[in-house]
Amino acid sequence: MSNISRAITLYQPRQVEVGIGAIQRLNDWARNHKRILVIATTHTKGFVERLKLSGDIRVFADIPPEPDTSALNAALAQARAIKPDLVIGLGGGSVMDVAKLVAALWDGDHTLDDVVGPNRVNGRKSALAQVATTSGTGSEAGTRALITDRETHAKKAVESPFLLADIAILDPELTVSVPPAVTAATGIDAMAHCVEAFTNIRAHDLIDSYARMGMTLVGKYLVRAVQDGTDLEARTGMMLASYYGGICLGPVNTAAGHALAYPLGTQLNLPHGLANAIIFPHVLAYNLPVCREKTAEIQTALGLSPAADEDELRKSAYQFCQDLGVEMRLSAHGANKDDLPAWASEAHAIRRLMDNNPREMSEEDVLNIYLNAF
């Protein structure tokens, strides 16, 4: 049944710069900002000079692949010391999520727990620019930030229009150094965002349009981007796919796929894109009985042969991911089979995502998926 009449709200950055050389436009946009804090990683801090910024520039580059409360608090401490009028996220989703929260929280005494959930951030003093250096999370497009609680290992989600970027930069030249395996995993993550929103019980015709564009771009360009990282057309296509996936997350969000991926990130320390890539074929196949028409569109986008049943679809989607160079076995990433039941319980309890899934999934179903992925 169509949800076209359901009221939704769609947020996007005020300004989006896309294409080769787009990074050069940030300096003009930022010229009136004098105190600038760049949030980065040890790798992406190497791109700071290419921003060609003027003013007092400080860089915080201690963001891990899965940002936790310790990293956020350290970044907030630096921001409070320099009082930035512009915060720039320079990196992938982890960096951009931290940048959102730093821009919104440094000028106050709110902690992460004070703002977890929807619409609990009440303002933002700093401007916010997001410069993507990967093509996966689409965080530059969205209003959510995810941080792992260092003590409980649970992911905490903050959602607010005050986390939205004033400007987003999508320059494919910043992604050419991303290794093939990471390109593959993050690309599948972008696909998962589109697919999970597309098949979601909260799916909406407007968001379906973005999801279709994203899925089509992944099918057209991901293999090329993995095979030749200098293929700027393919890199641009994947940045757009990631951006469209980020748009899908706002009004609709993800579902069981991401719920099952989260324990892999928090318990195994797997990068977010890799965790989602491992889970993707299994949840796609699980949802087939209740999403046959939309699943057929997904298969067409990825160039997969029509599947008669769940097992056939799982095998073909698994092969698609494996052929891209993704190591799809949990056992190869240090997982212990004895831990899977606890992870299944943890994933099943993430109701904000599990309740979006088009097919009800029990804790036993979750465990079976983990066992199949093992």
C-alpha positions in Angstrom: 0.0 0.0 0.0 1.3 3.5 -0.9 2.2 5.9 1.9 2.2 8.9 -0.4 -0.4 10.7 1.7 1.5 10.3 5.0 3.0 13.5 6.2 6.8 13.6 6.3 9.5 16.2 6.8 12.5 16.2 4.5 15.6 18.1 5.5 18.7 18.7 3.3 21.8 20.9 3.7 21.3 24.5 2.7 24.1 24.2 0.1 25.5 21.2 -1.6 28.7 21.4 -3.8 29.2 18.3 -6.0 31.9 17.4 -8.5 35.6 17.5 -9.3 37.1 20.4 -7.5 34.1 21.2 -5.3 36.4 21.4 -2.3 37.8 24.7 -3.7 34.4 26.4 -3.1 34.6 25.9 0.7 37.1 28.7 1.2 34.9 31.3 -0.3 31.9 30.1 1.7 33.9 30.1 4.9 35.9 33.4 4.5 33.9 35.2 7.2 34.6 32.6 9.8 37.7 33.3 11.9 37.9 30.5 14.4 37.6 27.1 12.7 37.8 23.7 14.2 38.3 20.8 11.8 37.2 17.3 13.0 39.2 14.6 11.2 41.1 11.4 11.5 44.8 10.7 11.4 44.3 10.0 7.7 41.9 12.8 6.7 43.8 15.5 8.5 46.1 15.3 5.4 43.4 17.0 3.4 43.2 20.1 5.6 45.7 22.1 3.4 43.4 21.4 0.4 40.6 23.3 2.2 42.7 26.5 1.8 41.1 28.1 4.8 42.1 31.3 6.4 41.8 32.4 10.0 42.7 30.5 13.2 42.5 26.8 12.2 42.6 24.0 14.7 42.5 20.3 13.9 41.2 17.6 16.2 42.2 14.3 14.5 41.6 11.7 17.2 38.3 10.2 15.9 38.3 6.4 15.8 36.5 4.3 13.2 33.6 3.8 15.7 33.4 7.1 17.6 32.6 6.7 21.3 31.8 9.0 24.2 35.5 9.4 25.0 36.3 10.8 21.6 33.3 13.0 21.6 34.1 14.5 25.0 37.7 15.1 23.9 36.5 16.9 20.8 34.1 19.0 22.8 36.9 20.0 25.2 39.0 21.3 22.4 36.0 23.2 20.9 35.2 24.8 24.3 38.8 25.9 24.5 38.8 27.7 21.1 35.1 28.7 20.8 34.8 28.0 17.0 32.4 29.9 14.8 32.7 27.1 12.2 33.1 23.4 12.7 34.1 21.3 9.7 33.7 17.5 9.5 36.4 16.2 7.2 36.1 12.4 6.8 33.5 9.6 6.8 30.4 9.1 8.8 32.2 8.8 12.1 33.9 12.2 11.7 30.8 13.9 10.5 28.7 12.6 13.3 31.1 13.9 15.9 31.3 17.2 14.0 27.5 17.6 14.2 27.5 17.1 18.0 30.5 19.3 18.6 28.9 22.2 16.7 25.7 21.8 18.6 26.9 21.1 22.1 30.2 22.9 22.8 28.5 26.2 23.8 26.6 24.7 26.7 26.7 22.1 29.4 24.6 19.4 27.8 26.0 15.9 27.8 25.3 13.2 25.1 22.7 11.6 27.3 20.9 14.9 27.6 20.2 15.0 23.9 19.8 11.3 22.9 16.6 10.8 20.9 14.6 13.0 18.6 14.5 16.8 18.8 16.4 17.3 22.1 19.1 19.6 20.7 17.8 23.1 21.1 20.1 25.1 19.0 23.6 25.5 17.5 26.0 28.5 17.8 28.6 27.4 15.2 28.2 27.0 11.5 28.7 23.5 10.2 30.4 22.2 7.1 30.6 18.6 6.1 33.3 17.4 3.7 32.9 13.8 2.8 36.0 11.7 2.1 34.2 8.3 1.7 31.0 7.2 0.0 28.9 5.2 2.4 27.1 6.7 5.4 25.6 9.8 3.7 26.0 11.5 7.1 26.7 14.8 5.3 23.0 14.8 4.2 21.3 14.0 7.5 20.1 15.1 10.9 21.3 12.1 12.9 24.5 11.3 14.8 25.5 8.0 16.3 28.0 7.6 19.2 28.9 4.4 21.0 28.7 4.5 24.8 32.1 3.5 25.9 30.8 1.6 29.0 27.7 -0.2 27.6 28.9 -0.5 24.0 25.4 0.6 22.9 25.0 3.0 20.1 23.2 6.2 21.0 21.4 8.2 18.4 20.7 11.9 18.4 18.4 13.4 15.9 17.7 17.1 15.3 17.4 19.6 12.4 20.1 21.5 14.3 22.6 18.8 13.3 22.1 19.6 9.6 25.1 20.9 7.7 25.0 24.5 6.3 27.1 23.2 3.4 28.1 19.8 2.2 31.0 19.2 -0.1 31.1 16.1 -2.3 34.4 16.1 -4.2 35.3 12.7 -5.7 39.0 13.6 -5.7 39.0 13.2 -1.9 37.9 9.6 -2.2 40.5 8.3 -4.7 42.9 7.1 -2.0 40.2 4.9 -0.3 41.3 1.3 -0.6 39.3 -1.1 -2.8 38.0 -3.1 0.2 36.8 0.0 2.0 35.3 1.4 -1.2 33.3 -1.9 -1.5 32.1 -2.0 2.1 31.1 1.6 2.3 29.4 1.4 -1.1 27.3 -1.6 0.1 26.5 0.5 3.2 25.1 3.2 0.9 23.1 0.6 -0.9 21.8 -0.8 2.4 20.6 2.7 3.4 18.6 2.9 0.2 17.3 -0.6 0.4 16.3 -0.5 4.0 14.4 2.8 3.5 12.9 1.4 0.3 11.5 -1.7 2.0 10.7 -0.1 5.3 7.2 -0.2 6.8 7.5 3.6 6.9 8.5 3.9 3.3 7.2 6.9 1.4 6.9 7.5 -2.3 9.1 10.6 -2.1 11.9 8.8 -0.3 11.5 5.8 -2.6 12.5 8.1 -5.5 15.8 8.9 -3.7 16.3 5.3 -2.9 15.8 4.2 -6.5 18.4 6.8 -7.7 20.9 5.7 -5.1 20.5 2.0 -5.8 20.8 2.6 -9.6 24.0 4.5 -9.0 25.5 1.8 -6.8 24.7 -0.8 -9.5 26.3 1.3 -12.2 29.4 2.6 -10.4 30.4 0.5 -7.4 32.3 -2.2 -9.3 34.1 0.5 -11.4 35.1 2.4 -8.3 36.5 -0.7 -6.6 38.4 -1.8 -9.7 39.8 1.7 -10.4 39.9 4.1 -7.6 41.0 6.9 -9.9 37.8 6.6 -12.0 36.3 10.0 -11.0 33.0 9.4 -12.8 32.5 6.3 -10.7 33.7 8.0 -7.6 31.2 10.9 -8.2 28.4 8.4 -8.8 29.1 6.7 -5.5 29.2 10.0 -3.6 25.8 10.8 -5.0 24.5 7.3 -4.1 25.8 7.8 -0.6 24.2 11.3 -0.4 20.8 9.9 -1.6 21.1 7.2 1.0 21.6 9.8 3.7 18.5 11.6 2.6 16.6 8.3 2.9 17.6 8.0 6.6 15.9 11.2 7.7 12.1 10.7 7.2 12.2 6.9 7.0 15.5 5.5 8.6 16.9 2.0 8.3 15.6 -1.3 9.7 16.7 -4.7 10.8 19.9 -4.7 8.7 21.4 -1.9 10.6 20.2 -3.2 13.9 22.0 -6.5 13.3 25.1 -4.6 12.1 25.5 -2.5 15.2 26.7 -5.2 17.6 29.4 -6.1 15.0 30.7 -2.6 15.2 30.5 -2.3 19.0 31.6 -5.8 19.9 34.1 -6.6 17.1 35.1 -3.1 16.4 34.3 -3.6 12.7 33.9 -0.4 10.6 30.3 0.6 10.1 30.4 0.0 6.4 31.9 -3.5 6.7 29.4 -4.5 9.4 26.5 -3.5 7.1 28.0 -5.2 4.1 28.3 -8.5 6.0 24.7 -8.4 7.1 23.2 -7.0 3.8 22.6 -10.2 1.8 21.0 -12.0 4.8 18.4 -9.4 5.7 17.7 -8.7 2.0 16.8 -12.4 1.6 14.9 -12.6 4.8 12.6 -9.8 3.7 11.9 -11.3 0.3 8.6 -13.0 1.1 6.9 -9.7 2.1 8.8 -7.4 -0.4 8.8 -9.3 -3.7 8.1 -6.4 -6.1 10.6 -4.0 -4.4 13.2 -6.7 -4.0 12.9 -7.3 -7.8 13.8 -3.7 -8.3 16.8 -4.0 -6.0 18.0 -7.1 -7.9 17.7 -5.3 -11.2 19.7 -2.3 -9.9 22.5 -4.6 -8.8 22.4 -6.8 -11.9 21.4 -9.9 -9.9 19.4 -12.7 -11.5 15.8 -13.1 -10.3 15.6 -15.3 -7.3 12.9 -17.9 -6.6 13.4 -18.1 -2.9 15.3 -16.6 0.1 18.2 -19.0 -0.2 18.8 -18.2 -3.9 18.7 -14.5 -3.2 21.0 -14.8 -0.3 23.6 -16.6 -2.4 23.5 -14.2 -5.3 23.7 -11.1 -3.0 26.4 -12.7 -1.0 28.4 -13.4 -4.2 27.9 -9.8 -5.3 29.5 -8.6 -2.1 32.2 -11.2 -2.1 33.2 -10.5 -5.7 33.8 -6.9 -4.6 36.5 -8.2 -2.2 34.6 -8.0 1.0 35.4 -10.7 3.5 31.8 -11.8 4.4 32.5 -14.4 7.1 32.1 -13.2 10.7 34.6 -16.0 11.7 37.3 -14.3 9.6 36.8 -11.1 11.6 37.4 -12.7 15.0 33.8 -13.5 16.0 33.2 -16.3 18.5 30.2 -18.4 17.8 29.5 -18.5 21.6 28.9 -14.8 21.6 26.3 -14.8 18.8 23.3 -15.3 21.1 24.2 -12.3 23.2 24.6 -10.2 20.1 21.3 -11.5 18.8 19.6 -10.3 22.0 21.3 -6.9 21.7 20.3 -6.4 18.1 16.7 -7.6 18.7 16.4 -5.0 21.4 17.1 -2.1 19.1 13.4 -1.4 18.5 13.8 2.0 16.9 15.1 0.1 13.9 13.7 -3.4 14.2 10.2 -2.1 14.4 10.7 -0.6 10.9 11.4 -4.0 9.3 8.8 -5.2 6.8 8.9 -8.7 8.1 8.8 -9.4 11.9 12.1 -10.8 13.1 12.4 -12.8 16.3 15.5 -13.1 18.4 15.9 -16.6 17.0 15.7 -15.3 13.5 18.4 -12.8 14.3 20.6 -15.6 15.7 20.1 -17.7 12.6 21.2 -14.8 10.4 24.4 -14.4 12.5 25.0 -18.2 12.3 24.6 -18.0 8.5 27.0 -15.1 8.4 29.5 -16.8 10.7 
